[in-house]
Structures are given as C-alpha cells and as structure tokens.
Amino acid sequence: MATKAADLRQKTPDQLKERVVELKKEQFNLRFQRASGQLENTARVRAVRREIATIKTLLGERAKSAS
C-alpha cells in the first residue's frame, strides 16, 4: 500500500533512504515478474514508482531547506 506524504514527512532522512532501497528492490522484482508474465497486480508498478518519486521529492525539499 502506498504511503501518504504526510506520513513520510515524519520520518528521518535515513528512514526515507532505506524505504527507497526497499522500493527499488520491489520495483526490480516487479519488472522481472512482468517480463515473465507472472505479474498479477499491474497497478503496483505505478504505485511503487510514484512512492519513490514522492520520497525523492521530500528528500530534495529537505536538502534545499537545509542549505
């Protein structure tokens, strides 16, 4: 399930980076499942991609405000 941006804002940058790593692994596995025809929930690919983008946006905002 996709995480809300408000929930993500409460996490530390280290926690967000760990979440990105987890999502990248999931994205990799989903890509393989799609290629082999085993992917059942096709909407999950898009949800994972969007959650990664949301986290990277939050990290960028924090880096920009810190400097």
Secondary structure as GFF3:
##gff-version 3
##sequence-region A 1 67
A	DSSP	alpha_helix	5	9	.	.	.	ID=ss1
A	DSSP	alpha_helix	13	36	.	.	.	ID=ss2
A	DSSP	alpha_helix	43	66	.	.	.	ID=ss3
###
